[in-house]
Amino acid sequence: MQKLSSGVSLGLGIVIGLVVGLVGGAFLMKGFSSKNVGAVSLEMFNPLPKTKATNWVAKVGEYTITEDDLDKGLELFLSQVPAAQRAQVLNNPSFKAQLLEEFINQYVVMMEALKDKNFDTPENRFLIQASLRQTVYQLYLKTHLPADTSVFLPTEAEINAFYDQNRAQLSKMNIPASQMKQFIQQELGNRKLQEWAARYVMQLREAYPIKRNTQVMGTQTPLSPLPLQK
């Protein structure tokens, strides 16, 4: 039986942690948070299916893992691994079984955490809530990206100008000449994406009253917004 490489297996654990964590972590927040969590309901993060699933592949206590969950997990995982390794994953007959075991592990730990009173600490509450906020931040902005994402592609003039301005620094990075243009395209594309995200969030902020306690925080200039991952 063909085995996944250690790099792919490690990546699997990380990505599946994200897949299940998007659901499980949010559910934990729901369990720990105050009853008045605001106008936004967190029911969408509840991993318990509202209808009886007929395409289930495993049940862990009261939780149901469906074939759709596995398909979505596979899709997310493939988007995170190098293209050269995707065929290795797809051609591996035991991959879905491994994927399922990762899901089961995550749900078992989640249920244990919900029962463990020692886990319910202010520090853990903060980390779970912060993780959920960051996840929602990333996913919400991604769903509102411009329909034409070519606006994030740099022009040839921008690529050449970037190279000329950063020639010395780029030469120290030992980037192969054949990959230099691709590297600059990605760097400039990410910058355009961050600029778009900053503008979009600033527009959203206009609808909300925001007050700062300058007696505590002073008048420091804020840093740039957290990056939006592609």
C-alpha positions as CSV (number, residue, x, y, z in Angstrom):
1,M,0.0,0.0,0.0
2,Q,1.3,3.4,-1.0
3,K,2.2,5.6,2.0
4,L,2.0,9.3,2.2
5,S,5.3,11.1,2.7
6,S,6.0,12.5,6.2
7,G,5.6,16.1,4.8
8,V,2.2,15.3,3.5
9,S,1.2,13.5,6.7
10,L,2.3,16.4,8.8
11,G,0.4,18.8,6.5
12,L,-2.7,16.6,6.9
13,G,-2.7,16.9,10.6
14,I,-2.3,20.7,10.4
15,V,-5.0,21.2,7.8
16,I,-7.5,18.7,9.3
17,G,-6.9,20.5,12.6
18,L,-8.1,23.7,10.8
19,V,-11.0,22.0,9.1
20,V,-12.5,20.5,12.3
21,G,-11.2,23.4,14.4
22,L,-13.3,25.9,12.4
23,V,-16.3,24.0,13.7
24,G,-15.2,22.6,17.0
25,G,-13.4,25.7,18.2
26,A,-16.4,27.8,17.4
27,F,-18.6,25.5,19.3
28,L,-16.3,25.6,22.3
29,M,-16.6,29.4,22.2
30,K,-20.4,29.0,22.2
31,G,-20.2,26.9,25.3
32,F,-17.8,29.2,27.2
33,S,-19.1,32.6,26.2
34,S,-21.7,34.7,27.9
35,K,-25.3,34.1,26.9
36,N,-25.4,37.6,25.5
37,V,-23.1,37.1,22.6
38,G,-24.6,39.9,20.5
39,A,-27.0,39.9,17.6
40,V,-25.0,37.4,15.5
41,S,-26.0,33.8,16.2
42,L,-23.3,31.2,16.3
43,E,-25.6,28.4,15.4
44,M,-23.9,28.2,12.0
45,F,-20.8,26.9,13.8
46,N,-22.6,24.1,15.6
47,P,-21.3,20.8,14.3
48,L,-24.6,18.9,15.2
49,P,-26.6,18.4,12.0
50,K,-30.1,19.8,12.0
51,T,-31.3,17.0,9.8
52,K,-30.6,13.3,10.0
53,A,-27.7,12.6,7.8
54,T,-28.0,9.6,5.5
55,N,-24.5,9.8,4.1
56,W,-22.7,9.6,7.4
57,V,-19.3,7.9,7.6
58,A,-18.8,7.9,11.4
59,K,-20.6,8.9,14.6
60,V,-18.7,10.1,17.6
61,G,-21.1,10.3,20.5
62,E,-23.9,12.7,19.4
63,Y,-21.8,14.1,16.5
64,T,-22.1,12.9,12.9
65,I,-19.3,13.0,10.4
66,T,-20.6,12.9,6.8
67,E,-19.1,12.1,3.5
68,D,-19.6,15.7,2.6
69,D,-17.3,16.7,5.5
70,L,-14.6,14.4,4.2
71,D,-15.0,15.8,0.6
72,K,-14.6,19.4,2.0
73,G,-11.7,18.3,4.1
74,L,-10.0,16.8,1.1
75,E,-10.6,19.9,-1.0
76,L,-9.1,22.1,1.7
77,F,-6.2,19.8,2.2
78,L,-5.4,19.7,-1.6
79,S,-5.5,23.5,-1.7
80,Q,-2.7,23.6,0.9
81,V,-0.2,21.1,-0.5
82,P,2.1,21.6,-3.5
83,A,0.7,20.6,-6.8
84,A,3.4,18.0,-7.3
85,Q,2.0,16.1,-4.2
86,R,-1.7,16.3,-5.0
87,A,-1.6,13.2,-7.3
88,Q,0.1,11.3,-4.5
89,V,-2.8,12.2,-2.1
90,L,-5.5,11.4,-4.6
91,N,-4.0,8.1,-5.7
92,N,-3.6,6.9,-2.1
93,P,-6.5,4.4,-1.4
94,S,-6.2,4.9,2.4
95,F,-6.2,8.7,2.4
96,K,-9.9,9.1,3.2
97,A,-9.6,6.6,6.0
98,Q,-6.8,8.6,7.4
99,L,-8.8,11.8,7.0
100,L,-11.7,10.3,8.8
101,E,-9.5,9.2,11.7
102,E,-8.2,12.8,12.0
103,F,-11.8,14.0,12.2
104,I,-12.7,11.5,14.9
105,N,-9.6,12.5,16.9
106,Q,-10.6,16.1,16.8
107,Y,-14.2,15.5,17.9
108,V,-13.1,13.2,20.7
109,V,-10.8,15.8,22.1
110,M,-13.4,18.5,21.7
111,M,-16.0,16.5,23.7
112,E,-13.4,15.8,26.4
113,A,-12.6,19.5,26.6
114,L,-16.2,20.4,27.0
115,K,-16.5,18.0,30.0
116,D,-13.2,19.1,31.6
117,K,-13.9,21.8,34.1
118,N,-10.2,22.5,34.4
119,F,-10.1,23.4,30.7
120,D,-12.6,26.2,31.3
121,T,-10.1,28.9,32.2
122,P,-10.0,32.6,31.4
123,E,-6.9,32.0,29.3
124,N,-8.5,29.2,27.2
125,R,-11.6,31.3,26.8
126,F,-9.6,34.2,25.4
127,L,-7.6,32.0,23.0
128,I,-10.8,30.3,21.7
129,Q,-12.6,33.5,21.2
130,A,-9.5,35.1,19.6
131,S,-9.2,32.1,17.3
132,L,-12.8,32.3,16.2
133,R,-12.6,36.1,15.6
134,Q,-9.5,35.7,13.4
135,T,-11.1,32.8,11.5
136,V,-14.3,34.7,10.8
137,Y,-12.2,37.8,9.9
138,Q,-10.3,35.8,7.3
139,L,-13.3,33.8,5.9
140,Y,-15.7,36.8,5.7
141,L,-13.2,39.0,3.8
142,K,-12.5,36.1,1.4
143,T,-16.2,35.8,0.6
144,H,-16.3,39.5,-0.3
145,L,-13.3,39.6,-2.5
146,P,-13.9,41.4,-5.9
147,A,-15.4,39.1,-8.5
148,D,-12.5,39.9,-10.8
149,T,-9.4,38.9,-8.8
150,S,-7.2,40.0,-11.6
151,V,-7.1,43.4,-9.9
152,F,-4.6,41.9,-7.6
153,L,-2.2,41.0,-10.4
154,P,0.8,43.4,-10.8
155,T,1.6,44.8,-14.2
156,E,4.9,44.2,-15.9
157,A,5.8,47.8,-15.1
158,E,5.2,47.2,-11.4
159,I,7.2,44.0,-11.5
160,N,10.1,45.7,-13.2
161,A,10.0,48.7,-10.8
162,F,9.9,46.4,-7.8
163,Y,12.9,44.5,-9.0
164,D,14.9,47.7,-9.7
165,Q,14.1,49.1,-6.3
166,N,14.9,45.9,-4.4
167,R,17.7,44.4,-6.6
168,A,20.2,44.3,-3.8
169,Q,17.9,42.7,-1.3
170,L,16.6,40.2,-3.8
171,S,20.1,39.1,-4.7
172,K,20.7,38.1,-1.1
173,M,17.7,35.8,-1.1
174,N,19.2,33.3,-3.6
175,I,16.0,33.1,-5.6
176,P,16.6,31.3,-8.9
177,A,16.4,33.6,-11.9
178,S,13.7,31.4,-13.4
179,Q,11.5,32.0,-10.3
180,M,12.2,35.6,-9.7
181,K,9.3,37.0,-11.6
182,Q,6.9,34.6,-10.0
183,F,8.2,35.6,-6.5
184,I,7.7,39.3,-7.3
185,Q,4.2,38.7,-8.7
186,Q,3.2,36.9,-5.5
187,E,4.8,39.6,-3.3
188,L,3.1,42.4,-5.1
189,G,-0.2,40.5,-5.3
190,N,-0.2,40.0,-1.6
191,R,0.4,43.7,-1.0
192,K,-2.5,44.6,-3.3
193,L,-4.6,42.1,-1.4
194,Q,-3.7,43.6,2.0
195,E,-4.4,47.1,0.7
196,W,-7.8,46.0,-0.5
197,A,-8.6,44.4,2.8
198,A,-7.5,47.5,4.8
199,R,-9.8,49.7,2.6
200,Y,-12.7,47.3,2.9
201,V,-12.4,47.0,6.7
202,M,-12.2,50.8,7.1
203,Q,-15.5,51.1,5.2
204,L,-17.1,48.6,7.6
205,R,-15.7,50.5,10.6
206,E,-17.6,53.6,9.5
207,A,-20.9,52.0,10.5
208,Y,-19.8,51.3,14.1
209,P,-19.2,53.7,17.0
210,I,-15.6,53.2,18.1
211,K,-14.2,54.8,21.3
212,R,-10.6,54.6,22.6
213,N,-9.5,55.1,26.1
214,T,-6.5,57.3,25.5
215,Q,-5.8,57.5,29.3
216,V,-4.9,53.8,29.1
217,M,-3.6,53.4,25.5
218,G,-2.1,56.8,25.0
219,T,-2.0,58.1,21.4
220,Q,0.2,55.5,19.8
221,T,0.0,55.1,16.0
222,P,-1.6,51.8,15.2
223,L,0.2,49.2,13.2
224,S,-1.0,47.9,9.8
225,P,-4.0,45.5,9.9
226,L,-3.4,41.8,10.3
227,P,-2.7,40.1,6.9
228,L,-5.4,38.4,5.0
229,Q,-4.3,35.0,3.8
230,K,-5.2,34.0,0.3
